[in-house]
Amino acid sequence: MENNENSYHYFDPDFKYTDKYGLLHNLANIQNEKVLLAFESLKVTKRVEELLEHPIKIKDSNTLLKIHYHLFQDVY
Protein backbone atom coordinates (compact mmCIF):
# COMPACT_ATOMS: atom_id res chain seq x y z
CA MET A 1 0.00 0.00 0.00
CA GLU A 2 1.45 3.32 -1.10
CA ASN A 3 1.18 5.94 1.62
CA ASN A 4 2.12 9.48 0.64
CA GLU A 5 0.63 12.93 1.16
CA ASN A 6 -1.63 12.57 -1.90
CA SER A 7 -2.78 9.07 -1.07
CA TYR A 8 -6.40 8.17 -0.41
CA HIS A 9 -5.35 5.61 2.19
CA TYR A 10 -6.16 6.35 5.81
CA PHE A 11 -5.51 4.56 9.09
CA ASP A 12 -8.90 3.43 10.43
CA PRO A 13 -8.47 0.39 12.71
CA ASP A 14 -12.24 -0.14 13.08
CA PHE A 15 -12.93 0.25 9.32
CA LYS A 16 -15.67 2.75 10.09
CA TYR A 17 -14.66 5.14 7.30
CA THR A 18 -12.39 3.00 5.15
CA ASP A 19 -12.10 -0.44 3.67
CA LYS A 20 -9.46 -2.88 4.90
CA TYR A 21 -6.88 -1.26 2.58
CA GLY A 22 -7.48 2.27 3.93
CA LEU A 23 -9.52 3.59 0.98
CA LEU A 24 -12.36 5.87 2.05
CA HIS A 25 -15.89 4.49 1.75
CA ASN A 26 -17.70 6.41 -0.96
CA LEU A 27 -21.21 6.67 -2.37
CA ALA A 28 -20.23 5.09 -5.70
CA ASN A 29 -18.61 2.11 -3.94
CA ILE A 30 -15.39 2.70 -5.89
CA GLN A 31 -12.58 0.47 -4.66
CA ASN A 32 -9.76 1.72 -6.86
CA GLU A 33 -7.75 4.73 -5.67
CA LYS A 34 -7.15 6.19 -9.15
CA VAL A 35 -10.78 5.80 -10.16
CA LEU A 36 -11.90 7.39 -6.89
CA LEU A 37 -9.55 10.33 -7.47
CA ALA A 38 -11.01 10.89 -10.96
CA PHE A 39 -14.60 10.52 -9.71
CA GLU A 40 -14.02 12.92 -6.83
CA SER A 41 -12.33 15.44 -9.10
CA LEU A 42 -15.26 15.50 -11.52
CA LYS A 43 -17.92 15.75 -8.83
CA VAL A 44 -16.13 18.35 -6.72
CA THR A 45 -15.33 20.48 -9.79
CA LYS A 46 -19.07 20.70 -10.51
CA ARG A 47 -19.74 21.77 -6.91
CA VAL A 48 -16.93 24.37 -7.01
CA GLU A 49 -18.55 25.89 -10.10
CA GLU A 50 -21.82 26.15 -8.14
CA LEU A 51 -20.02 27.94 -5.32
CA LEU A 52 -18.49 30.37 -7.80
CA GLU A 53 -21.99 31.22 -9.05
CA HIS A 54 -23.51 31.30 -5.55
CA PRO A 55 -20.75 31.92 -2.98
CA ILE A 56 -21.24 31.04 0.67
CA LYS A 57 -19.99 33.82 2.93
CA ILE A 58 -17.73 32.42 5.64
CA LYS A 59 -19.00 33.51 9.04
CA ASP A 60 -17.67 30.82 11.37
CA SER A 61 -16.42 27.24 11.50
CA ASN A 62 -19.92 25.92 10.83
CA THR A 63 -19.87 27.71 7.49
CA LEU A 64 -16.66 25.86 6.60
CA LEU A 65 -18.38 22.57 7.40
CA LYS A 66 -21.28 23.60 5.17
CA ILE A 67 -18.87 24.32 2.30
CA HIS A 68 -17.08 21.01 2.86
CA TYR A 69 -20.41 19.16 2.78
CA HIS A 70 -21.43 20.99 -0.39
CA LEU A 71 -18.18 20.08 -2.15
CA PHE A 72 -18.11 16.39 -1.22
CA GLN A 73 -21.82 15.50 -0.96
CA ASP A 74 -21.78 13.49 -4.21
CA VAL A 75 -18.74 11.45 -3.25
CA TYR A 76 -18.79 10.57 0.47
N, C-alpha and C positions, 0 to 999 in steps of 0.2 A: 504494500500500500504506500503510494507516494504521499508525503505529508509536507507540503510547503505552504507559504503564505497565501497562495491562490487556490489551494486545494479545497474541495468540497467535503473533505473528510473531517469529522469531529469526534472527539472522545465523549462517548455517552454510554457508560457501563450498564445502564438499565435498558438501553435501546428504546427509550421513550421518544426521542426525536430523530433517531438514525436507524439505519439497518445495521446488521452485524459487521459491515465493512466501514461504517462511519459516514455513509452517504445520507444526507438529510431526507427524511420522508417528504414526499411532495404529492400534490393533488393529481398529477398525471401518472403516478406510480413509475416514474423513470428510475431505472437502476444503473444507468451508465453515466459516469461523471461528465463526460464530454457532451452527451446529449442533454443532460440536465443544464449544463452551462448555456448551451444554445437556446434551449427552451426558455430558461429564465431571462436571458438577454432579450429575446423577442417580446416576451410578455411585459417585462419591466420597461422596455423602451416605449411601448404603447402607453403605459401608465405615466411615464415621464412627460410624454407629449400632452397628456390630459392636464397634468399639473402646470405645464407651460401656458396652456390656454386658460386654466382656472386655478391660479396659485392659491395655496393655503398659507395664510400669514402665521408665522411662528410666534406663539404667545408664551408657551411654556413647554415642559417636557412631554406633556400629554399630546401636544400638537405634533411633536416629533414622532410619537408612537402612531398617530393618525396617518402621517405621511408614510411611515414605514409600512403600515397595513395597506395603504392604498397602492404602494409600489409592488408589494409581493403577494397581494390577495389571490392572484391567478395561479400562483406557483406553490405556495406552502399553506 
